[in-house]
Amino acid sequence: MTSKAALLAFPPSWGQACISLSLIGWRVVTQPPSSLWRDWTFIVSSYWLIVAIKPGSPFLPRVTATATAYLLAIYVTGQFPHTLRALNIVGP
């Protein structure tokens, strides 16, 4: 059985921070640095790391809104034109 002191030594967010750091490290190693700014996995893992480190921060709603808007901007500039072409809404 685990003691209460052992549970307090490693809070649950510690494991989440390790997983998100692992994903960030994996993307840094496998992707060129010039493309990380538009890599969804890198951005979501960075957001996950912030949430894991400071789960009760009063700035978390702003961070969430910023991350969501940034991912939407990446989608609109990158994937959205392809979606419109695939649906024959705009010309080739």
Contacts in CASP RR format, 6 or more apart in sequence:
PFRMAT RR
TARGET T0000
AUTHOR 0000-0000-0000
METHOD contacts of the structure
MODEL  1
MTSKAALLAFPPSWGQACISLSLIGWRVVTQPPSSLWRDWTFIVSSYWLI
VAIKPGSPFLPRVTATATAYLLAIYVTGQFPHTLRALNIVGP
13 52 0 8 1.000
13 53 0 8 1.000
13 55 0 8 1.000
14 52 0 8 1.000
15 52 0 8 1.000
16 48 0 8 1.000
16 51 0 8 1.000
16 52 0 8 1.000
17 49 0 8 1.000
17 52 0 8 1.000
17 53 0 8 1.000
19 48 0 8 1.000
20 45 0 8 1.000
20 46 0 8 1.000
20 48 0 8 1.000
20 49 0 8 1.000
20 52 0 8 1.000
21 45 0 8 1.000
21 49 0 8 1.000
23 41 0 8 1.000
23 42 0 8 1.000
23 45 0 8 1.000
23 48 0 8 1.000
24 42 0 8 1.000
24 45 0 8 1.000
24 46 0 8 1.000
24 49 0 8 1.000
27 36 0 8 1.000
27 39 0 8 1.000
27 41 0 8 1.000
27 42 0 8 1.000
27 45 0 8 1.000
28 36 0 8 1.000
28 42 0 8 1.000
31 39 0 8 1.000
31 42 0 8 1.000
36 42 0 8 1.000
38 74 0 8 1.000
38 78 0 8 1.000
40 71 0 8 1.000
40 74 0 8 1.000
43 67 0 8 1.000
43 70 0 8 1.000
43 71 0 8 1.000
43 74 0 8 1.000
44 67 0 8 1.000
44 71 0 8 1.000
46 67 0 8 1.000
47 63 0 8 1.000
47 64 0 8 1.000
47 67 0 8 1.000
50 60 0 8 1.000
50 63 0 8 1.000
51 60 0 8 1.000
51 63 0 8 1.000
54 60 0 8 1.000
57 63 0 8 1.000
81 90 0 8 1.000
84 90 0 8 1.000
85 91 0 8 1.000
85 92 0 8 1.000
END
